[in-house]
Amino acid sequence: MITKALLLDVAELNKLINSAYRGETSKKGWTTEANLLEGLRTTEQELEEIITNPKNTILKFQENNVTIGCVLLIEKEDQLYLGMLTVSPELQNSGIGKQLLLHAETLALAKGLLKIVMTVISVREELISWYKRNGYKDTGERELFPDSDVHIPISTIPLEFIVLEKVLNSDK
């Protein structure tokens, strides 16, 4: 079941997101960043700030009252920004990510937003291909990877973000 995350979900979301992106547990899935970055993907404080901002929505995917997936959606002018799409490493490739993407599209259309944009680390070719198979296109735009105490690059390859977007059909 997909529902909107609340403040009481922060600890569980934090554990899920960090386990899917960083550290040894993330290597069980195909979306790990553990070979590129050290540190945390997010913190409870950041998630609390996200959830309390009315422009933001975190959707959570639950099975048996356990959160096994989530996605961050941010209303930005005439588009929806999609980030932190997360599925528990053991359950990746089971369709949960695609269900969260479809739910995000439905939410965007309900808000009158006809475009979803996201950034993906440029060297994450398998992930970029997955988004492209789901209708996202490379805009050609690039953004610098931010310097941070949280996201610590360990890759020798310089990191940057590519901007992907999907224009939604309002006739759905």
N, C-alpha and C positions, 0 to 999 in steps of 0.2 A: 504494500500500500504506500502511495506517495502522498505526503502531507507537508505542510509548512513547519519548519523547525522553530522551536521556542527556546527561550533562555535555559530552561531546564534540560535541554538536549546538548548544551555546550560541551560538557565533559566527554560524552559519548562521541560527538562529532569530532572533537579534537583528537581523540584516540584513533578513530577510524581514518581520518585524513592523513595524520602523520604516519600511520602504519601502511597506508597505500602508496605514499610518495617517497618516504625516506626509511633508511635502516634495513636490517636484514629481512624483516617481515615483508617489506615491499617487494623483495626479489621473488616472492612466490607468484606475483602477477606480472603482466607485461607492460604496465604503465609506470613502473618504478622510475624515480629520478636518482636513486642511490648511487649510480655510477657517475652522476654529474654534479650532485650537490650533497653537502652535509648540512647538519643543523635541522631545525624543525621546518615543516611546511607551513604551519600555523600555530597559534597559541590560543588558549582559552580567552585571554583578554581580547585578541583580535576578533574572535568569533562572537564574543559578547557585543563588541562595537558594531560588527556587521549586522547582527540580528536586531539591535535597537535602532538602526537607521531605517526609516520608513521607505527609502528608495531601494533597499536590499531585501531579497528573499533567499533563504536557504530551503530548498526542498530536500526532504529526507525520504529514503526508501527503506521501509521496514518490513521484516518478516518475523513472525513470532515475537513481536515487540522488541526486536533487536535492529538497530540501524545498520544497514549493510551497504548503503549508497547515499550520496548526496550531491547537490550541485548548488553553486552560488549564482544568483541572478541579480544584476544591478541595472536599474533603469537609468539610462544615460540619454537625455534629450529624446531623440526619435528612435532609439534602438535599445536593445537589451544586451548587456554584456554578460557572457557566460564564463564562469571560472570554477576552479576547484571541483570539476566533475570527478567524483570519487566512487569507486566500487571496492569492496573488501577484496584484497588480493586473491583469496581462495575462490572467489566467485566471479572473477573477471571472465569475460567471454560467455556469460550466461544470459545476456540481453538486458541486464539492469541498466547499464549506461545508456543504451538506446532508448529505453523507456523514460529515463530521466531527460534525455534530449527532447523526446516528443512532448513530454509534459512542459518543458521550458518553452517550446514553440507554441503550445496551446495557451500558456500564460501570456506570452508576448502578444499574440493575436488578441487575447481578451483585453489587454491594455492598449490596443491600437498601435502596437509597435511591429513594424513589418520587416525588421532586420535584427539578426542576432550576430554579435561579433565576439571574438575571443582572441587571446594570444596563446601561442604554444611555443615552447623552446624549439628553435629551428632544427636542432639535431635529433629531435624525437620523430624520426621519419615514419615509424610504424603507427604512432598516434596520429600524426598529420594525415596519413593515408586513411585511417579509420574515419576521421572527421570528413575527409573528402568523399568517402563512400556514403556518408550520411548527409551529403548535400552542401557541405561547406567548401568555399573556394578561397584560395590564397589571393589576398588583395594586392600583393606586391609591397605592402607597407612593412617596415621593420621597426622594432623598438629596442633600445638598449636594455640589456639585462641589468636590473638595479643592484647597486652595491648595498649590502645589508649584513647585519650581524646575525640574521636568521638564515638567509639563503647563502650558504658558503660554497662557491664553486670549487670543485676538485678536478674538473675536467681540464685537460690541456687545450681543448678547443674553445675559442672564445664563444660565449653564449649570447644569443640575441633572441628576441621574440619575433615570430611571424604573426601577422594579423590575418585571421580567417573570418569569413562572414557567410551568412546564409540569408538570402532574401526570401521572406515567407510569402506564400500565396494566401491572400486574404479570402479566397473562395473556398478554402478547405471546409 
